Amino acid sequence: MTPRRASSFQRWLLAALPFLTLGQAHVNSTPSHLPSCANLKIPTSSGDGFRIISTKIAEVYNYTSVAGFDFCNISVTLTHPGANDVVYTELWLPLTKQKWNGRFVATGGGGLVAGFEYSLPPFVQQGYASAYTDAGVTLNNTIDPSTGAWAITSPGHLNHALIENFAYRSIHDMTVLSKAAIRAFYGCAPVYSYYSGCSTGGRMGYFAAQHYPNDFDGILANSPAINTPQVSPADFWPSVVMANTVAPPQCIFDTYLEAITAFCDGVDGVVDGLVSEPALCHFNTSNLVGQTVNCSSPATQILITAQHAEVIAKTLQGATSTTGEFLWYGLAPGAPFTGLANTVYTNGSVVPVPFSAAQNWIAYFVDQNPNADTATLTFDGFDTAFSRSVELFTGVLGTDNPNLTAYKHKGGKLLTFHGLADPLITHWGTTRYHERLQHSMGGAAAVNEFYRLFLAPGVGHCGGGTGPNPADAWGALTNWVEHGIVPETLFANTTTVTRDLCPYPAKLQYNGKGYVNRASSFTCVPSDGSGY
């Protein structure tokens, strides 16, 4: 099968994935002769829980998506008895023993998509065997899975089999198949098995550690969409606020972002252009009421009103019930509003542009109605939708009771970075998970033996933003797994700024002297219980 090329959307997402600086020592553990790729047989057992429908295997030469390389392309279509699903899985194997580094990497998805073919080339180019799966959510390649239409079999009826696939089953199936194919082709199992994903893919990594602790030696799971039953409807909260209050033009949001960043920058004790302690930032949005903003869309001057201030305040506060109860975290101070509180000026009016994954979650997962009118959702309606999301999906997609004891005992390592300026998934859900994990596993010291979380000031969703991005999170993970080198810090940089990020809950503290853009001017100190 000829590999499909990435769309423009896929290319920008690929650019955000943190595994472009891969490199591993070569492991020469393969036999001197490999079987023909085209004649490869993949052994499976009846106990694997799935049935293979078809297999297509072909040799691909000089694939040039990243750089010219050759690989064995194995495409497997499978189903789960009684589930009426059709799951597509693809594995790329370096074509010669000299090119394989002895390792396997499974990859995850993003949004409501289970996996991406274009995540494979960067790994295979570096010598890894690598795989992805669509988890069946493309409905046999007939729909765009990002719509979420796969979540129902018909209006009012959830597709429980595909939701289970999306949650955790298909990553495991892909891994079982891939390891069997690797053994059949190279004559041995991979020396190390890894997982890499961000956003929904990050959530999949956490679920793999909990549900199938023996699958991976190391897991890189960034900006993870854990707490999905809460996060997904909460990401629609700013659109509900605007629909029931006012939709400010984007220039108003930009003005607030600039003011909030300036106000919050120094709360960590140093003015360095980064919001490093968002929890300590308490910006009064009413302070800008009455200020005039020069806008380009619409092209006019606009006065900031009390309603504008209310929208900003509720977006930062996060989803609350009509009785004022906390539902989920809001946007962190310093994070751009364009992810969840985007607006456009069209036909003489400013209208909200909802985050599509959140809007589709409300329509297909919660309302289970492709014709759901999400644009007119009231605050009462949002209360109902949020409660229903938690009720329906906590069992299969929830992470309120984390326990990775089995993964720790297996010797696995889990590494995560999360941007403090993430515009789509706030870091507070990830720190909450970390704290609950400490509670269930005996404290911070026990958790730090196998799990490290790094919070990156100014960094966006899966990377980007204005702050220093982790330069080689993948290398930090593999060195931890293979050489026992514990990532006490995680180096991050832009063209002008460097930082040695601290493992949560430790914090970066300015030394009181030295250039603020230099990592050596900061030290990791224990948390005092405030901030972040």
ChimeraX attribute file (.defattr): number of C-alpha atoms within 10 A of each C-alpha:
attribute: neighborCount
match mode: 1-to-1
recipient: residues
	/A:1	12
	/A:2	9
	/A:3	12
	/A:4	8
	/A:5	11
	/A:6	16
	/A:7	10
	/A:8	9
	/A:9	8
	/A:10	15
	/A:11	13
	/A:12	11
	/A:13	18
	/A:14	18
	/A:15	14
	/A:16	16
	/A:17	18
	/A:18	23
	/A:19	20
	/A:20	16
	/A:21	13
	/A:22	17
	/A:23	17
	/A:24	14
	/A:25	8
	/A:26	14
	/A:27	16
	/A:28	13
	/A:29	17
	/A:30	20
	/A:31	12
	/A:32	11
	/A:33	11
	/A:34	15
	/A:35	13
	/A:36	13
	/A:37	18
	/A:38	13
	/A:39	10
	/A:40	18
	/A:41	15
	/A:42	18
	/A:43	11
	/A:44	15
	/A:45	8
	/A:46	7
	/A:47	7
	/A:48	12
	/A:49	12
	/A:50	17
	/A:51	15
	/A:52	15
	/A:53	12
	/A:54	11
	/A:55	16
	/A:56	13
	/A:57	19
	/A:58	18
	/A:59	18
	/A:60	18
	/A:61	12
	/A:62	10
	/A:63	15
	/A:64	11
	/A:65	14
	/A:66	12
	/A:67	11
	/A:68	11
	/A:69	19
	/A:70	20
	/A:71	25
	/A:72	22
	/A:73	23
	/A:74	23
	/A:75	19
	/A:76	21
	/A:77	18
	/A:78	21
	/A:79	19
	/A:80	16
	/A:81	10
	/A:82	7
	/A:83	12
	/A:84	12
	/A:85	19
	/A:86	20
	/A:87	27
	/A:88	25
	/A:89	25
	/A:90	25
	/A:91	29
	/A:92	28
	/A:93	27
	/A:94	25
	/A:95	24
	/A:96	17
	/A:97	20
	/A:98	15
	/A:99	21
	/A:100	25
	/A:101	24
	/A:102	25
	/A:103	19
	/A:104	29
	/A:105	24
	/A:106	29
	/A:107	29
	/A:108	28
	/A:109	25
	/A:110	21
	/A:111	20
	/A:112	23
	/A:113	23
	/A:114	27
	/A:115	26
	/A:116	20
	/A:117	23
	/A:118	19
	/A:119	26
	/A:120	20
	/A:121	23
	/A:122	19
	/A:123	24
	/A:124	26
	/A:125	23
	/A:126	19
	/A:127	29
	/A:128	28
	/A:129	30
	/A:130	27
	/A:131	31
	/A:132	27
	/A:133	31
	/A:134	27
	/A:135	32
	/A:136	27
	/A:137	30
	/A:138	22
	/A:139	18
	/A:140	14
	/A:141	13
	/A:142	8
	/A:143	13
	/A:144	14
	/A:145	20
	/A:146	18
	/A:147	20
	/A:148	26
	/A:149	24
	/A:150	22
	/A:151	26
	/A:152	19
	/A:153	13
	/A:154	14
	/A:155	13
	/A:156	14
	/A:157	14
	/A:158	19
	/A:159	20
	/A:160	14
	/A:161	18
	/A:162	25
	/A:163	21
	/A:164	14
	/A:165	22
	/A:166	27
	/A:167	21
	/A:168	23
	/A:169	20
	/A:170	24
	/A:171	30
	/A:172	20
	/A:173	19
	/A:174	25
	/A:175	26
	/A:176	14
	/A:177	20
	/A:178	29
	/A:179	21
	/A:180	19
	/A:181	22
	/A:182	21
	/A:183	15
	/A:184	17
	/A:185	26
	/A:186	23
	/A:187	17
	/A:188	16
	/A:189	20
	/A:190	24
	/A:191	13
	/A:192	16
	/A:193	23
	/A:194	25
	/A:195	28
	/A:196	24
	/A:197	29
	/A:198	30
	/A:199	24
	/A:200	25
	/A:201	29
	/A:202	28
	/A:203	26
	/A:204	32
	/A:205	33
	/A:206	28
	/A:207	23
	/A:208	23
	/A:209	25
	/A:210	19
	/A:211	17
	/A:212	16
	/A:213	20
	/A:214	16
	/A:215	22
	/A:216	25
	/A:217	23
	/A:218	27
	/A:219	30
	/A:220	27
	/A:221	28
	/A:222	30
	/A:223	29
	/A:224	29
	/A:225	28
	/A:226	26
	/A:227	21
	/A:228	23
	/A:229	26
	/A:230	23
	/A:231	25
	/A:232	26
	/A:233	28
	/A:234	25
	/A:235	31
	/A:236	25
	/A:237	29
	/A:238	29
	/A:239	30
	/A:240	26
	/A:241	23
	/A:242	23
	/A:243	18
	/A:244	15
	/A:245	13
	/A:246	17
	/A:247	26
	/A:248	26
	/A:249	22
	/A:250	22
	/A:251	18
	/A:252	23
	/A:253	21
	/A:254	16
	/A:255	17
	/A:256	24
	/A:257	18
	/A:258	12
	/A:259	16
	/A:260	20
	/A:261	21
	/A:262	16
	/A:263	17
	/A:264	23
	/A:265	21
	/A:266	17
	/A:267	17
	/A:268	21
	/A:269	13
	/A:270	16
	/A:271	15
	/A:272	16
	/A:273	17
	/A:274	24
	/A:275	32
	/A:276	30
	/A:277	23
	/A:278	23
	/A:279	15
	/A:280	15
	/A:281	22
	/A:282	13
	/A:283	16
	/A:284	11
	/A:285	19
	/A:286	16
	/A:287	13
	/A:288	18
	/A:289	14
	/A:290	12
	/A:291	12
	/A:292	14
	/A:293	15
	/A:294	14
	/A:295	16
	/A:296	12
	/A:297	15
	/A:298	17
	/A:299	9
	/A:300	10
	/A:301	13
	/A:302	17
	/A:303	15
	/A:304	20
	/A:305	16
	/A:306	15
	/A:307	16
	/A:308	23
	/A:309	21
	/A:310	17
	/A:311	24
	/A:312	25
	/A:313	17
	/A:314	18
	/A:315	23
	/A:316	21
	/A:317	16
	/A:318	18
	/A:319	30
	/A:320	20
	/A:321	16
	/A:322	12
	/A:323	8
	/A:324	8
	/A:325	9
	/A:326	12
	/A:327	17
	/A:328	21
	/A:329	21
	/A:330	25
	/A:331	31
	/A:332	26
	/A:333	28
	/A:334	30
	/A:335	28
	/A:336	24
	/A:337	25
	/A:338	16
	/A:339	20
	/A:340	25
	/A:341	29
	/A:342	20
	/A:343	22
	/A:344	16
	/A:345	17
	/A:346	10
	/A:347	7
	/A:348	8
	/A:349	11
	/A:350	17
	/A:351	19
	/A:352	23
	/A:353	18
	/A:354	23
	/A:355	20
	/A:356	18
	/A:357	20
	/A:358	23
	/A:359	24
	/A:360	27
	/A:361	26
	/A:362	27
	/A:363	22
	/A:364	24
	/A:365	30
	/A:366	25
	/A:367	21
	/A:368	23
	/A:369	18
	/A:370	18
	/A:371	10
	/A:372	16
	/A:373	12
	/A:374	19
	/A:375	15
	/A:376	12
	/A:377	19
	/A:378	14
	/A:379	18
	/A:380	11
	/A:381	13
	/A:382	23
	/A:383	18
	/A:384	13
	/A:385	21
	/A:386	25
	/A:387	16
	/A:388	18
	/A:389	21
	/A:390	20
	/A:391	13
	/A:392	15
	/A:393	17
	/A:394	16
	/A:395	11
	/A:396	15
	/A:397	23
	/A:398	19
	/A:399	20
	/A:400	14
	/A:401	10
	/A:402	19
	/A:403	18
	/A:404	23
	/A:405	18
	/A:406	15
	/A:407	23
	/A:408	21
	/A:409	11
	/A:410	14
	/A:411	16
	/A:412	23
	/A:413	24
	/A:414	26
	/A:415	25
	/A:416	24
	/A:417	30
	/A:418	30
	/A:419	28
	/A:420	32
	/A:421	32
	/A:422	28
	/A:423	24
	/A:424	26
	/A:425	31
	/A:426	26
	/A:427	25
	/A:428	18
	/A:429	21
	/A:430	22
	/A:431	18
	/A:432	13
	/A:433	17
	/A:434	20
	/A:435	18
	/A:436	17
	/A:437	22
	/A:438	18
	/A:439	15
	/A:440	15
	/A:441	17
	/A:442	10
	/A:443	13
	/A:444	16
	/A:445	11
	/A:446	14
	/A:447	20
	/A:448	17
	/A:449	14
	/A:450	21
	/A:451	22
	/A:452	23
	/A:453	24
	/A:454	26
	/A:455	27
	/A:456	28
	/A:457	28
	/A:458	24
	/A:459	26
	/A:460	25
	/A:461	25
	/A:462	27
	/A:463	26
	/A:464	19
	/A:465	20
	/A:466	16
	/A:467	26
	/A:468	26
	/A:469	29
	/A:470	27
	/A:471	18
	/A:472	17
	/A:473	24
	/A:474	21
	/A:475	16
	/A:476	20
	/A:477	25
	/A:478	23
	/A:479	15
	/A:480	19
	/A:481	22
	/A:482	12
	/A:483	9
	/A:484	10
	/A:485	12
	/A:486	16
	/A:487	20
	/A:488	14
	/A:489	16
	/A:490	22
	/A:491	19
	/A:492	19
	/A:493	17
	/A:494	16
	/A:495	6
	/A:496	9
	/A:497	17
	/A:498	21
	/A:499	26
	/A:500	23
	/A:501	28
	/A:502	24
	/A:503	23
	/A:504	21
	/A:505	22
	/A:506	19
	/A:507	23
	/A:508	22
	/A:509	17
	/A:510	21
	/A:511	15
	/A:512	11
	/A:513	9
	/A:514	12
	/A:515	14
	/A:516	19
	/A:517	17
	/A:518	14
	/A:519	19
	/A:520	15
	/A:521	18
	/A:522	21
	/A:523	17
	/A:524	19
	/A:525	13
	/A:526	14
	/A:527	13
	/A:528	9
	/A:529	8
	/A:530	9
	/A:531	15
	/A:532	23
